[in-house]
Amino acid sequence: MRLLPVAALGLWVANLAFSATFGTVSGPSGGASYTDIVLDEPRTQLYLVNSANNKIDIFNTKSRTFQTSVVLPAAQPVAAALGFPVSGTSRYLYVTGYASSLLYQIDLTRTPPTVTQSIHLPYHPEGVGVGADGRVLVTTTGPGGNNSVNTLFLFDPNAPATANNLLPISLPVPPPTAPVTPTTPGREFLAYRAAVAATPDGRYLIGANGINGTTRLIFIYETASATVLRSREVTNLSNVLSVAPDGSRFMAGSTMFDISTLQVLAQQNVANSPFAFPAGNAANFNLQQNQGGSVFAPDGSLLYSAFNINPLLSPAAKANTTQLLINDPTNLLIQMGIQMPENLAGKMVITRAGDTIYGISDTGFISLPMSTLNNFPLVSVDSNLHFLANDQCGVTAKISRSVANVTNIGKGRVNVNVQSYTVPTQGTTGLGGFGGPGGGAIVGGIGGGGGIIIIVAPVPGG
């Protein structure tokens, strides 16, 4: 007798021959590979760091048009951060220029926005973040030779002109390595190894430095004391960061950490998914080519994420990060999957109301109007797991079949097709999923068998 768990699809935005998707892709003529994205909600603007073309592209989210870019000649800009808001609005945008070794202060109150100050740094800068006191923390590659001295610098925009407004911050660990050519074309942000993100209240700045090809150093900087409180080296992380609204935890790539201890709280895993991923993909998320990003809902109720599910290949294959996953923000349980029009390549930002997400994508950036999600076909299955048994004597005939009730909890009509699916028995190394090391169930066994996957296609109409 065999006992077979059958995986159902759970919740999934319907797709029609891989063409009906959720979200809109925008970009300048000819496309762009951005290294950072910043949302300035009071001004209804996105600031997009266009490193290859030495400029900051500005997109108005209300008129959905590109504005006059801020050109930074020969700068090779990497990252950007808004100054800490006063009365709800930030006056400055800070941008790091790797090639120029400058920190640019851009005055957003001017039309068009203009560089008003360029602060020289002794080494090549990468990540940048702003604390509640308005001071700006910058990560640099340091003097080289694996020297951990003078890798973090603090710029004080309020210091008197006669004072030294650039102070080194002690970080007793190796600095990030120099940029490399991305192994995957169109992934410009992968060239850089460091990033900084602030907690919503600005009390802490979280940093990630790629200190070699496989290891990232994560650290917590306290704004009030201007010191690094704790740090930890972790393998197979991304430097794409997102921080929970309450400042208690953060994501570095597909791994969630506790801010107060740097303990790992959870890791994105297909074993936590109520649906199977497309056939031919990895049995788990690819930690060796860790691409994608995440963002927390403003009320902390959800985590939105997209990570690479293509297997590890040499040379590296183009990442598959077209599935936006909606997760439990405490344990990364996957609740829903949404098919996007193209890969979500890196960092995401979200509006204060949580109604729209913007994220770096293959050819520019993608807009996801989450407030309209229910206007799309959404398939719901009444049970995510069915247990079936079969034997030659018919003893288990009553449980040899099961019925999954499928309903559309969104709008529009759907056609449902059923096909046989066998869960893969081998996966990438690391945390296990279906058939992978470390957990998960293998559907079927000797003689074949497998679960039922429900493939959904929307039908035009109400």
C-alpha positions as CSV (number, residue, x, y, z in Angstrom):
1,M,0.0,0.0,0.0
2,R,1.2,3.5,-0.8
3,L,0.2,6.7,1.0
4,L,0.6,9.7,-1.3
5,P,0.4,13.4,-0.2
6,V,-0.9,15.4,-3.1
7,A,0.2,19.0,-3.4
8,A,-2.4,21.5,-4.6
9,L,-1.8,24.9,-6.0
10,G,-3.2,27.0,-3.2
11,L,-3.5,30.6,-4.3
12,W,-2.0,31.7,-7.6
13,V,-2.7,34.5,-10.0
14,A,-4.0,32.9,-13.1
15,N,-1.8,33.0,-16.2
16,L,-2.7,32.5,-19.8
17,A,0.1,30.8,-21.8
18,F,2.6,32.8,-19.6
19,S,1.3,36.1,-21.1
20,A,-1.3,37.3,-18.6
21,T,0.6,38.7,-15.7
22,F,0.3,41.2,-12.8
23,G,2.2,44.5,-12.9
24,T,3.6,47.0,-15.4
25,V,7.2,47.3,-16.5
26,S,8.6,50.9,-17.1
27,G,12.0,52.1,-18.2
28,P,13.7,54.7,-20.4
29,S,14.0,54.2,-24.1
30,G,16.3,51.2,-24.7
31,G,15.8,49.9,-21.2
32,A,18.1,50.3,-18.2
33,S,19.9,48.1,-15.6
34,Y,19.4,50.0,-12.3
35,T,21.5,49.4,-9.2
36,D,19.2,51.1,-6.7
37,I,15.7,52.4,-6.3
38,V,14.4,55.0,-3.8
39,L,10.8,56.1,-3.3
40,D,10.1,59.7,-2.5
41,E,6.4,59.5,-1.8
42,P,5.6,63.1,-0.8
43,R,7.0,64.2,-4.2
44,T,5.5,61.1,-6.0
45,Q,8.9,60.4,-7.4
46,L,11.2,57.4,-7.9
47,Y,15.0,57.9,-8.0
48,L,16.7,55.2,-10.0
49,V,20.4,54.8,-9.9
50,N,21.6,54.4,-13.5
51,S,25.2,53.4,-12.9
52,A,26.1,52.5,-16.5
53,N,25.0,55.9,-17.8
54,N,26.3,58.0,-14.8
55,K,23.0,59.5,-13.8
56,I,20.0,59.4,-11.5
57,D,16.8,58.8,-13.5
58,I,13.7,60.4,-12.0
59,F,10.2,58.9,-12.6
60,N,7.0,60.6,-11.5
61,T,4.6,57.9,-10.2
62,K,1.6,60.2,-10.6
63,S,2.0,61.2,-14.3
64,R,4.0,58.0,-15.0
65,T,6.6,60.0,-16.9
66,F,10.4,60.3,-16.6
67,Q,11.6,63.7,-15.5
68,T,15.0,65.4,-16.1
69,S,17.8,63.2,-14.9
70,V,20.6,64.3,-12.5
71,V,23.8,63.7,-14.4
72,L,26.9,62.7,-12.4
73,P,29.8,62.7,-14.9
74,A,32.2,59.8,-14.6
75,A,30.8,59.0,-11.2
76,Q,29.6,55.4,-11.6
77,P,26.8,55.9,-9.1
78,V,26.0,52.8,-7.0
79,A,23.4,53.5,-4.3
80,A,21.1,56.3,-3.0
81,A,19.3,57.2,0.2
82,L,17.0,60.0,1.2
83,G,17.9,62.3,4.0
84,F,16.0,61.7,7.2
85,P,12.6,63.5,6.7
86,V,11.8,66.7,8.5
87,S,8.1,67.4,8.7
88,G,7.5,64.4,6.5
89,T,9.8,65.5,3.6
90,S,13.4,64.9,2.8
91,R,15.4,67.8,1.3
92,Y,18.4,65.8,0.1
93,L,19.2,62.6,-1.8
94,Y,22.6,61.1,-1.1
95,V,24.3,59.1,-3.9
96,T,27.6,57.2,-3.8
97,G,29.9,57.4,-6.8
98,Y,32.2,54.5,-7.0
99,A,34.5,55.7,-9.8
100,S,34.7,59.3,-8.5
101,S,35.1,58.4,-4.8
102,L,32.5,61.0,-4.0
103,L,29.3,61.2,-1.9
104,Y,26.8,63.5,-3.8
105,Q,24.3,65.6,-2.0
106,I,21.4,66.4,-4.3
107,D,19.0,69.2,-3.3
108,L,15.5,67.9,-4.2
109,T,13.8,71.3,-3.5
110,R,15.4,72.7,-6.6
111,T,13.9,72.4,-10.1
112,P,15.4,70.3,-11.5
113,P,17.1,68.6,-8.5
114,T,20.8,69.7,-8.4
115,V,24.0,68.5,-6.8
116,T,24.9,71.1,-4.1
117,Q,27.8,69.3,-2.5
118,S,30.3,66.6,-3.4
119,I,32.1,65.1,-0.4
120,H,35.4,63.4,-1.2
121,L,36.0,60.0,0.3
122,P,39.4,58.4,0.6
123,Y,38.2,55.1,-0.9
124,H,35.6,53.8,-3.3
125,P,32.1,54.1,-1.8
126,E,29.2,51.6,-2.3
127,G,26.4,51.5,0.2
128,V,24.8,54.5,1.8
129,G,22.2,55.1,4.6
130,V,20.9,58.0,6.7
131,G,20.1,57.8,10.4
132,A,17.6,59.7,12.6
133,D,20.2,62.4,13.3
134,G,20.6,63.2,9.6
135,R,24.1,61.9,9.5
136,V,25.0,59.7,6.5
137,L,26.8,56.3,6.8
138,V,28.8,55.2,3.8
139,T,30.5,51.9,3.2
140,T,33.7,51.9,1.2
141,T,36.2,49.3,-0.1
142,G,38.8,50.6,2.3
143,P,42.6,50.8,1.6
144,G,42.8,47.2,0.4
145,G,45.0,44.3,1.6
146,N,42.1,43.0,3.7
147,N,42.4,46.0,5.9
148,S,39.4,46.6,8.1
149,V,40.4,50.1,9.2
150,N,38.6,53.1,7.6
151,T,36.0,51.2,5.7
152,L,33.0,53.0,7.1
153,F,32.6,56.8,7.1
154,L,30.1,59.1,8.7
155,F,29.2,62.4,7.0
156,D,27.5,65.1,9.0
157,P,25.7,67.6,6.8
158,N,25.0,69.9,9.7
159,A,28.6,70.3,10.9
160,P,30.1,73.8,10.6
161,A,32.0,74.4,7.4
162,T,35.3,74.7,9.3
163,A,34.8,71.3,11.1
164,N,35.8,67.9,9.9
165,N,32.4,66.6,8.7
166,L,33.7,63.1,7.7
167,L,34.5,60.7,10.4
168,P,35.8,57.1,10.2
169,I,33.7,54.5,12.0
170,S,35.4,51.4,13.4
171,L,34.3,48.1,11.8
172,P,36.6,45.3,13.0
173,V,36.0,43.1,10.0
174,P,37.1,43.0,6.4
175,P,35.7,45.6,3.9
176,P,33.6,44.7,0.9
177,T,35.5,43.5,-2.2
178,A,35.7,45.6,-5.4
179,P,32.9,45.4,-7.9
180,V,33.0,42.5,-10.4
181,T,31.3,42.1,-13.8
182,P,28.0,40.4,-13.2
183,T,27.9,36.7,-14.3
184,T,24.4,37.3,-15.5
185,P,23.9,40.0,-18.2
186,G,21.6,42.8,-17.3
187,R,22.2,42.4,-13.5
188,E,24.2,45.6,-13.0
189,F,23.4,45.7,-9.3
190,L,25.1,42.4,-8.7
191,A,28.5,44.1,-9.6
192,Y,28.5,45.8,-6.2
193,R,29.0,44.0,-2.8
194,A,27.7,46.4,-0.2
195,A,24.4,48.0,0.9
196,V,22.9,49.9,3.8
197,A,19.3,50.1,4.9
198,A,17.8,52.1,7.8
199,T,15.1,51.0,10.2
200,P,11.9,53.2,9.8
201,D,12.7,55.2,12.9
202,G,16.3,55.7,11.9
203,R,17.7,54.3,15.1
204,Y,19.7,51.7,13.4
205,L,21.4,51.2,10.0
206,I,21.8,47.6,8.7
207,G,24.8,47.0,6.4
208,A,25.9,44.1,4.3
209,N,29.4,43.8,2.9
210,G,30.4,41.1,0.5
211,I,33.9,40.3,1.8
212,N,34.6,37.6,-0.8
213,G,32.8,35.6,-3.5
214,T,30.6,33.6,-1.1
215,T,30.5,35.4,2.3
216,R,28.7,38.5,3.4
217,L,29.3,40.4,6.6
218,I,26.1,41.9,8.1
219,F,26.4,44.6,10.8
220,I,24.2,46.8,12.9
221,Y,25.1,50.4,13.4
222,E,23.5,52.5,16.1
223,T,22.8,56.1,15.1
224,A,22.8,57.6,18.7
225,S,26.3,56.2,19.6
226,A,27.7,56.2,16.1
227,T,29.1,52.7,16.7
228,V,28.7,49.2,15.2
229,L,26.9,47.2,17.8
230,R,27.3,43.7,16.3
231,S,28.3,41.9,13.1
232,R,28.3,38.5,11.7
233,E,29.7,36.7,8.6
234,V,27.2,34.5,6.7
235,T,27.6,32.6,3.5
236,N,25.3,32.7,0.4
237,L,23.6,36.0,1.3
238,S,22.5,38.8,-1.0
239,N,23.2,42.5,-0.2
240,V,19.5,43.3,-1.1
241,L,18.1,44.4,2.3
242,S,14.6,45.0,3.6
243,V,13.6,46.0,7.2
244,A,10.5,45.2,9.2
245,P,8.3,48.2,10.1
246,D,8.9,47.6,13.8
247,G,12.7,47.4,13.3
248,S,12.9,44.0,15.0
249,R,14.1,41.9,12.0
250,F,15.4,42.3,8.5
251,M,15.9,40.3,5.3
252,A,19.3,39.9,3.6
253,G,18.5,38.1,0.4
254,S,16.3,35.2,1.2
255,T,17.3,34.9,4.9
256,M,15.6,36.7,7.8
257,F,17.6,37.9,10.8
258,D,16.8,39.2,14.3
259,I,18.3,42.8,14.6
260,S,19.1,42.5,18.3
261,T,21.0,39.2,18.0
262,L,21.7,38.6,14.3
263,Q,20.2,35.1,14.8
264,V,18.7,33.6,11.7
265,L,14.9,33.5,12.1
266,A,13.9,31.9,8.8
267,Q,14.9,31.2,5.3
268,Q,12.8,31.2,2.1
269,N,12.2,27.6,1.2
270,V,9.9,25.8,-1.2
271,A,8.9,23.4,1.6
272,N,6.9,26.3,3.0
273,S,5.0,26.7,-0.3
274,P,1.4,25.4,-0.8
275,F,2.1,25.1,-4.5
276,A,4.7,23.5,-6.7
277,F,7.0,25.7,-8.8
278,P,7.2,25.3,-12.6
279,A,8.6,22.0,-13.9
280,G,12.3,22.1,-14.8
281,N,13.2,24.6,-12.1
282,A,15.2,23.9,-8.9
283,A,13.7,22.0,-6.1
284,N,14.6,25.0,-3.9
285,F,15.7,28.6,-4.1
286,N,19.2,29.0,-5.5
287,L,21.4,30.2,-2.6
288,Q,24.6,30.2,-4.6
289,Q,23.2,32.6,-7.2
290,N,21.1,34.5,-4.7
291,Q,19.1,37.0,-6.8
292,G,15.9,38.9,-6.1
293,G,14.6,40.9,-3.2
294,S,11.9,41.6,-0.7
295,V,9.9,44.3,1.1
296,F,7.7,44.3,4.2
297,A,4.1,45.6,4.1
298,P,3.9,48.9,6.0
299,D,1.8,47.3,8.8
300,G,4.1,44.4,9.1
301,S,1.4,41.9,8.2
302,L,3.1,40.5,5.0
303,L,6.4,40.1,3.3
304,Y,6.6,40.4,-0.4
305,S,9.5,38.6,-2.1
306,A,10.9,37.1,-5.3
307,F,14.0,34.9,-5.4
308,N,15.8,32.8,-8.0
309,I,14.5,29.3,-8.5
310,N,16.7,28.4,-11.4
311,P,19.3,25.7,-10.6
312,L,23.0,26.4,-10.1
313,L,24.7,26.2,-13.5
314,S,28.1,27.0,-15.0
315,P,28.1,29.4,-16.8
316,A,25.3,30.9,-14.7
317,A,21.8,30.8,-16.2
318,K,19.6,33.8,-16.2
319,A,17.7,34.0,-12.9
320,N,14.0,33.2,-12.7
321,T,12.5,35.6,-10.3
322,T,9.2,36.3,-12.0
323,Q,7.1,34.9,-9.1
324,L,6.2,37.5,-6.5
325,L,5.6,35.5,-3.3
326,I,3.4,36.7,-0.4
327,N,4.8,35.4,2.9
328,D,4.1,35.3,6.5
329,P,6.6,38.0,7.8
330,T,7.6,35.9,10.9
331,N,8.4,32.5,9.4
332,L,8.4,33.0,5.6
333,L,5.4,30.7,5.1
334,I,4.4,31.2,1.4
335,Q,0.7,32.1,1.2
336,M,0.3,33.2,-2.5
337,G,2.3,33.4,-5.7
338,I,1.8,36.0,-8.4
339,Q,3.2,35.8,-11.9
340,M,5.0,39.1,-13.0
341,P,5.7,40.2,-16.5
342,E,9.5,40.0,-16.1
343,N,12.2,39.2,-13.5
344,L,12.2,41.2,-10.3
345,A,16.0,41.7,-10.3
346,G,16.7,43.3,-6.9
347,K,15.5,45.9,-4.4
348,M,11.8,46.7,-3.9
349,V,10.1,49.7,-2.2
350,I,6.5,50.1,-1.1
351,T,4.2,53.0,-0.5
352,R,3.1,54.0,3.0
353,A,-0.4,52.7,2.3
354,G,1.0,49.4,1.0
355,D,-1.0,49.8,-2.2
356,T,1.9,49.8,-4.7
357,I,5.3,48.1,-4.9
358,Y,8.1,49.2,-7.1
359,G,11.1,47.0,-7.8
360,I,14.1,46.9,-10.0
361,S,13.5,44.6,-13.0
362,D,15.3,43.3,-16.1
363,T,14.7,46.3,-18.3
364,G,13.9,49.1,-15.8
365,F,11.5,48.8,-12.9
366,I,8.2,47.1,-12.3
367,S,5.1,48.6,-10.7
368,L,2.8,46.2,-8.8
369,P,-0.6,47.8,-7.8
370,M,-1.3,45.5,-4.8
371,S,-4.6,47.3,-4.1
372,T,-6.0,46.0,-7.3
373,L,-4.9,42.4,-6.9
374,N,-8.4,41.2,-6.3
375,N,-9.5,42.5,-9.7
376,F,-7.5,39.7,-11.2
377,P,-8.5,36.0,-11.3
378,L,-7.3,34.4,-8.0
379,V,-7.6,30.7,-7.7
380,S,-8.3,29.2,-4.3
381,V,-8.2,25.5,-3.5
382,D,-10.2,24.4,-0.4
383,S,-7.3,22.2,0.8
384,N,-3.6,22.3,0.1
385,L,-3.0,18.7,1.0
386,H,-4.8,15.5,0.2
387,F,-3.7,12.1,1.4
388,L,-4.5,9.1,-0.9
389,A,-3.9,5.4,-0.4
390,N,-4.0,2.6,-2.9
391,D,-3.6,-1.2,-2.7
392,Q,-4.3,-4.2,-4.9
393,C,-6.9,-5.7,-2.6
394,G,-9.1,-2.6,-2.4
395,V,-8.9,-2.2,1.3
396,T,-8.2,1.5,1.0
397,A,-10.7,2.1,-1.8
398,K,-12.5,4.8,0.1
399,I,-9.4,7.0,0.2
400,S,-8.0,6.1,-3.2
401,R,-9.3,9.4,-4.6
402,S,-10.0,12.9,-3.4
403,V,-11.7,16.0,-4.7
404,A,-10.2,19.5,-4.6
405,N,-12.7,22.3,-4.9
406,V,-11.4,25.2,-6.9
407,T,-12.9,28.7,-6.7
408,N,-12.0,32.1,-8.1
409,I,-11.9,34.5,-5.2
410,G,-10.9,37.4,-7.5
411,K,-12.6,38.8,-10.6
412,G,-12.8,37.6,-14.2
413,R,-13.3,34.0,-15.3
414,V,-10.8,31.2,-15.4
415,N,-10.4,27.9,-17.1
416,V,-8.9,25.1,-15.0
417,N,-6.8,22.3,-16.6
418,V,-5.5,19.4,-14.6
419,Q,-2.2,17.6,-15.4
420,S,-0.1,15.0,-13.7
421,Y,2.9,16.2,-11.9
422,T,5.8,14.3,-10.2
423,V,7.7,16.3,-7.6
424,P,11.5,16.2,-8.3
425,T,13.5,13.9,-6.2
426,Q,16.7,15.9,-6.3
427,G,17.4,19.5,-5.6
428,T,20.1,22.0,-5.0
429,T,22.3,21.7,-1.9
430,G,21.3,23.7,1.1
431,L,17.9,23.8,2.8
432,G,15.6,21.2,1.5
433,G,12.2,21.4,-0.1
434,F,10.1,18.9,-2.0
435,G,12.6,16.0,-2.6
436,G,15.5,18.1,-1.4
437,P,18.0,17.5,1.4
438,G,16.8,18.5,4.9
439,G,13.0,18.0,4.6
440,G,10.0,17.9,2.4
441,A,8.0,15.0,1.0
442,I,8.6,13.1,-2.2
443,V,5.4,12.4,-4.0
444,G,5.1,9.0,-5.7
445,G,7.8,6.5,-5.6
446,I,8.7,3.3,-7.5
447,G,6.4,3.1,-10.4
448,G,5.8,6.8,-10.8
449,G,2.8,8.6,-9.5
450,G,2.6,12.2,-8.2
451,G,0.5,15.1,-7.2
452,I,-2.1,17.0,-9.1
453,I,-1.2,20.5,-10.3
454,I,-4.0,22.8,-11.3
455,I,-3.0,25.0,-14.2
456,V,-5.2,28.1,-14.5
457,A,-5.8,30.3,-17.5
458,P,-8.0,33.4,-17.3
459,V,-10.9,33.8,-19.7
460,P,-11.7,37.4,-20.7
461,G,-15.0,38.7,-19.3
462,G,-16.6,39.3,-16.0
